[in-house]
């Protein structure tokens, strides 16, 4: 097994908007979630996760949302994020196609703090992410390179 390199993320800077990192393969879903999160007070870095499985964009997000669809290898990205000292303490929310006991247990084992259906309406995702940040005691901060 190859040792993973630590992601080089800049230190957090105070801001009024939390930064959500969206790792979602569908361009349409990325656009919908980016619009909804931006409209509800988030800064958003959204990208097509497939080409970036090993190197997410260089930002220090408040929360990370990963499309973990099996055919796209999203669980591998979650594992890498949770192994990396620079990102392991950032809450990760898994977007899934189907929610069941096995999926919930898998998400918990991988270190996700929440699971959301990929068909979740964007405003509901925004509210859910705010709830996760509140429960985690995170302030509304973001940092950009």
N, C-alpha and C positions, 0 to 999 in steps of 0.2 A: 504494500500500500504506500503510495507516494504521499509525502508530507505536504500539506497545503500551505501556501504562502498567506501571510496575514494581509488583509486588505488595509491599505493606507488611507484612513479617513481623517479629514480635518476635525479639529476640536469643535465642539458645539458653540454656537454664538447665540446670544439672546435675540429673540424675535417674537412677534405676537402670533405667528402662524406655525403650527406644527408641519413638518415635512413628511409626507407620505411617499414612500418608494413603491411603485407598482411594477411588478414583474409579471406582465400579462401578455400572452402571445397574440391574442385577437386584437387587431387594430381598432375595430368597432368598440369592443369592450373597454380598451384603454381610453379611447376618446370619451365615452360616456362617463366612466369613473373619474377621469381627469376633470371633466367639466363639473360634475357634481361635487367632487371634493374641493375644487377651487372655489366654487360658488358658496361653499359652507365653511370657508375659513382655513383650508389647508393649502400649503404649497405642495406641488406634486412633481415628482420626477417619474415619468412613466416610460417604459421601454419594452421592446419585444424581448422577452426573456430568453428565447431559444439561443441567440448568438452570444448571450452574456452569462450563460450558466456558471462560468468560473470567475467572472469579473463583473459584478454589478457596477453601475455608475459610481463615480467618486463623490459621494455625498454622505453626510451623517444624518440619516433620517430619524424621525421620532418613532416611526412605525413602518413595517414592511408588509406588503400584501403580495403573496405569491400564488399564481395559478399553478396548482399542483397536479393537474391532469396527468395521468400516468404516461400517456404517449408523448408528452412534452418534457418529461424529466424534472418537473417542478420539485419533487421531493428531494432530488439531488441538490438543488439550489438551497432548499431549507437546511439540509444537513450541513452544507458548506457554511452557510451563514451562522449556524449554531456552533460550529467547531471553531470559527474564527474569533480570536480575542477582540477584534475591533467591532464585531457585530453581534456577538453572542447574547448580549444583554438588551438588544433592541427587540421589542415585541414583534412577533411574526404572526400574521393572520393567513390561514390557508383558504384559497378559493377552490371549491370542489364541485364536481358535477353531481354527486349524490352524497347525501349525509346519512350515515348509518353508524352503528356501534363500532364496527371495524375501522371506519374512516376516522371517527372521533378518537379512538384509542391510538391509531397510527399518528395522528396529528399531535396528540399529547406526548407520545414517545419521541417524536422529532423535535419537540420544544415549542410548538405553536401555542399561542395563548388563546386562540379562537379559530373557529371554522365558519365559513360563510359559503352559502350556495353561490355558484357562479352566476346564477340567474337572479341574484338579489338585486332589487332596485337600487340604483346608485345613491339616492338619499338615505336609504336604510343602511348601506355600507358606511356612509359618512357618519351617521349616528353611532353605529357600532364601533367604528374606529375611535371616536371621541370617548365612548364608554371604556374601551380598552385602555386608552391613555389615562383616563381618570382613575381607573382601578389600579393601574401600574404606578400612580403617583407621579406621572411625568408632566412636566410643565409644557406649555405650548412653545416649543423651541424648534428651530431648524438651523441647519448650517449648509451652506453651499460652497463648493470649491472656489 
